[in-house]
Amino acid sequence: MILKSFEYSVFENDKRFWAIKSFELEKINLFTAKNATGKTRTIDAIHWLSVLIMDNGFRSNASYTVDFFDESDNYHYILKIEKMKVIYEKLICNDKTLLSRDESGKGKIYTSQIGDIEFQSPENKLAISRRDKLQYPYLEKIHLWADNLHYYSFGTSMKQEYGKALDDKQTILYGNSDNSVEIFAIGELEFDKKFKESILSSMNSIGYNLSVIDIQRWLYSNNNVRSEDYTLFVSEKDNDTIINQSDMSQGMFRALSIIIHLTYHTMMKTPTTIIIDDIGEGLDFERSTKLINLLIELAEKNDNIQLIMSTNDRYVMNKVPFKYWQLINRKGGECNVYNYQNSKEIFDEFKFTGLNNFDFLATDFINSKQEQK
């Protein structure tokens, strides 16, 4: 199952109002925009939808209208929250209403064994969050999407300062872990040498000349790491010295972390949505573009991966084809998203200018064409 369309708004009828109008997502997406337009806010809203569905958080004021696509079925979901209460919620599969509730919490839900039944949910709980594989198998598909959405902020430390205590018998991830040490250990136990070799090959392909990637117990001067914790380390081909994760450059550790996570998810073959904010931040131009090309290649080769990235780096934009772009354009509190599917003529017209991809954003080409219309 993938996220096929997305619409979101917050604080309606308020000076804080902000909205992104409905747009289609593809298997591979690169969100671009001018600063303070809404890139991070948009992908954060997608992430928070998964949090809401898994009943791991709540937002005071938000409205979602989204479509999930699963092989031949389209699931249309509408959610409206005001003042920490769900005031409207509805789920439709193709043309059949499966779930509907109002602000009192009362509603109807389709069950496999009985058909439609009435229910009443707490005002601050989503009805879609209920779990029962026998009665609501269709909800399990949406829970699987939410549980396997992974959000990474590339511009942060990505927990470089943390180790991880590991159980030698632990071969299953519990919860949505973002700790690269844990992912690496479990991936190696699950897939043996193939996992480590794939990560090593990927790191070398983006410009890191490494001979070894592994984990070991390592106590270094950081209050976040305990004596029983494991950390990552690498060795370079032209130098046998061990480089522990605390001594890696920020760019190297961020790239290594993303590659570890994506390699694990591709090998698991579980339908997975990968969101990466500020992709390439902290890397030089060559490694940044190689990393993005690697991620796109992995997503293209693996049907189970939907890739969502964001950037405002001009060099990244110049190297990523328009067919992956999701260009956010904000006017006041409302944002429109332009992509190759809904604005093909404008994108194709720009190609004839001979300018770089980045200039499509910098010259405000979209707005100039909209004004002409």
Secondary structure, DSSP 4 states (H G I P E B T S, - for coil): -EEEEEEEEESTTSTT-EEEEEEE--SEEEEE-STTSSHHHHHHHHHHHHHHHTTS---SSEEEEEEEEETTEEEEEEEEEETTEEEEEEEEETTEEEEEEETTSEEEEEETTTEEEEEE--TTS-GGG---TTT-HHHHHHHHHHHTEEEEETTS-TTTT--B---TT--S--S----HHHHHHHHHHHHTHHHHHHHHHHHHHTT--EEEEEEEE---S-TT--TT-EEEEEEETTEEEEEEGGGS-HHHHHHHHHHHHHHHHHHHT--EEEEEETTTTTS-HHHHHHHHHHHHHHHHH-TTEEEEEEE--HHHHHHS-GGGEEEEEEETTEEEEEETTT-HHHHHHHHTT---HHHHHHTTHHHHHHHH-
